[in-house]
Amino acid sequence: MSTESLYAAVNEVLKKLVAEAIAAEKCMKIVNRTTGKKITSEKMDEILVSAKEELQESVLEGVSQVIHNDEVLEGMVKLKNLIEGSPKEVKGMISTLSKGTKYMTHVTLIADS
C-alpha cells in the first residue's frame, strides 16, 4: 500500500470520527430541544457504543476499499508496463482484443436496456 493511500485512509477515519462526535452532540441537542428531556448518561453511552460500532464497520469498509483500489492501480500499472515492453505483434493483438471488449460491452449494454 502506498503512503498516499494510507494517508488518505487515515484522513477518512479522522473525518468519520469528527462526524461521529458532531452527530452525537447534535442528537443530544435535538432530543433536548424537541422533548424538553435530557438524555441520561447511560442512554448516551448506549447511543455512543452503537454509533462507534457503525463507525468502525464503515471505517473498515473504507480502508478495505482504499487498499483494493491501490492494488487495482498497481496491477494496471504493471499491465501497462508489460504492454509497453511487449513486441509489436502482441501490442496489436492486445489493441484488437480491447476494441472487441469495448464492442462487446456496448452490445451487452444495449441488450440489457
C-alpha positions, 0 to 999 in steps of 0.5 A: 500500500502506498503512503498516499493511500494510507494517508488518505485512509487515515484522513477518512477515519479522522473525518468519520470520527469528527462526524461521529462526535458532531452527530452525537452532540447534535442528537443530544441537542435535538432530543433536548430541544424537541422533548424538553428531556435530557438524555441520561448518561447511560442512554448516551453511552448506549447511543455512543457504543452503537454509533462507534460500532457503525463507525468502525464497520464503515471505517473498515469498509473504507480502508478495505476499499482504499487498499483494493483500489491501490492494488487495482492501480498497481496491477494496471500499472504493471499491465501497462508496463508489460504492454509497453515492453511487449513486441509489436505483434502482441501490442496489436493483438492486445489493441484488437482484443480491447476494441472487441471488449469495448464492442462487446460491452456496448452490445451487452449494454444495449441488450440489457436496456 
